Amino acid sequence: MREFEGKKAVITGGTHGMGMAVAKSLLAGGAEVILTGRSPENVEKARRELGERAHVIQSDVSLMADIDALGAYAAERFGEIDFVHINAGIALLEPFMEVTESSYDKTFDVNTKGAFFTVQRLAPLIREGGSIIFTSSVADEGGTPGMSVYGASKAALRSLASGFAAELLPRGVRVNVVRPGFIHTPTMGVAGFSESERAAFEELGDQMTPMKRHGSPEEVAKAVLFLAFEATFTTGAELSVDGGLGQGLSVE
Ligand SMILES: NC(=O)c1ccc[n+]([C@@H]2O[C@H](COP(=O)([O-])OP(=O)(O)OC[C@H]3O[C@@H](n4cnc5c(N)ncnc54)[C@H](OP(=O)(O)O)[C@@H]3O)[C@@H](O)[C@H]2O)c1
């Protein structure tokens, strides 16, 4: 029997990047997966690529109606869920003096409010022994220029995960967090980058990271799936996948 045979998972933001890597590992292991994305083109592309055990739906995590529709779809298609990955997230690189009410709200609506209400909607469907993983960021602590709002939204997400872990403990549902550093994805997690900006950001990341390289979506997926299915005595925890970036290492 394959590793994830019979398992049912929901991933927000799974049409490319880390969520897609998690989906591919689950599907290869025999699971059935509902995954979401915002842009219809990416949804269609993922649908073509992933095959029939992947149910790819267009759903914007910043819209309550879409969250509700995702919950209804998961209830109808799966009934019970083994694993929820709250992965959709965006960063808008902006010095704090350039942040507007609208860009502030956009970041929090996707990364924090959307995450909260998706869990609220899906938690009743998660079976005993199931788990939730959040994708936070190495930016959820400390300070990075241009990332004040993003960092705050991920710090709030980290805090929400602790609250969910405590409240879901009596139901036997574990809640944990992965904390990526610089990971090679189509966006590097930053909305609106041109290809050259993305490449420069990646290069900067390689210099800053103690391991002197960026991580791959597959390396993050391994950590996600470890926490989700193997770490049965772990809840409320955060696992960094950052090449040592957030660990205060002195390497020069
Ligand atoms: N890459 C990094 O270096 C890095 C580092 C630290 C943390 N992170 C975090 O890791 C997570 C995944 O990052 P990634 O780089 O793999 O991202 P990505 O490649 O940009 O993929 C993000 C996924 O989220 C979806 N998405 C974006 N906005 C959405 C919305 N409003 N509603 C629903 N889905 C939405 C995207 O769909 P569409 O593109 O179709 O909209 C895509 O499927 C994010 O939470 C990010 O903040 C990334």
The ligand as a Gaussian input file, in Angstrom:
#p B3LYP/6-31G(d) Opt

LIG

0 1
 N        8.972000      31.402000      -1.995000
 C        9.529000      31.844000      -0.922000
 O       10.727000      32.158000      -0.909000
 C        8.756000      31.975000       0.373000
 C        9.457000      32.202000       1.554000
 C        8.776000      32.250000       2.765000
 C        7.413000      32.045000       2.802000
 N        6.727000      31.826000       1.651000
 C        5.288000      31.554000       1.779000
 O        5.052000      30.268000       1.260000
 C        3.743000      30.192000       0.683000
 C        3.836000      29.668000      -0.728000
 O        4.758000      30.488000      -1.419000
 P        5.222000      30.143000      -2.908000
 O        6.454000      30.934000      -3.170000
 O        5.167000      28.670000      -3.134000
 O        4.045000      30.891000      -3.626000
 P        3.607000      30.928000      -5.121000
 O        4.497000      30.127000      -6.000000
 O        3.400000      32.361000      -5.351000
 O        2.226000      30.142000      -4.987000
 C        1.239000      30.631000      -4.177000
 C       -0.065000      29.915000      -4.434000
 O       -1.020000      30.690000      -3.759000
 C       -2.038000      31.047000      -4.677000
 N       -2.648000      32.308000      -4.273000
 C       -2.133000      33.551000      -4.267000
 N       -3.046000      34.438000      -3.833000
 C       -4.154000      33.702000      -3.562000
 C       -5.452000      34.008000      -3.085000
 N       -5.817000      35.254000      -2.792000
 N       -6.327000      32.997000      -2.937000
 C       -6.000000      31.724000      -3.217000
 N       -4.796000      31.363000      -3.670000
 C       -3.905000      32.344000      -3.835000
 C       -1.343000      31.125000      -6.024000
 O       -2.282000      31.063000      -7.071000
 P       -2.241000      32.147000      -8.286000
 O       -0.827000      32.437000      -8.608000
 O       -2.951000      31.505000      -9.379000
 O       -2.937000      33.345000      -7.767000
 C       -0.474000      29.872000      -5.902000
 O       -1.217000      28.715000      -6.125000
 C        3.156000      31.584000       0.813000
 O        2.344000      31.625000       1.966000
 C        4.372000      32.473000       1.006000
 O        4.070000      33.640000       1.753000
 C        7.365000      31.800000       0.439000

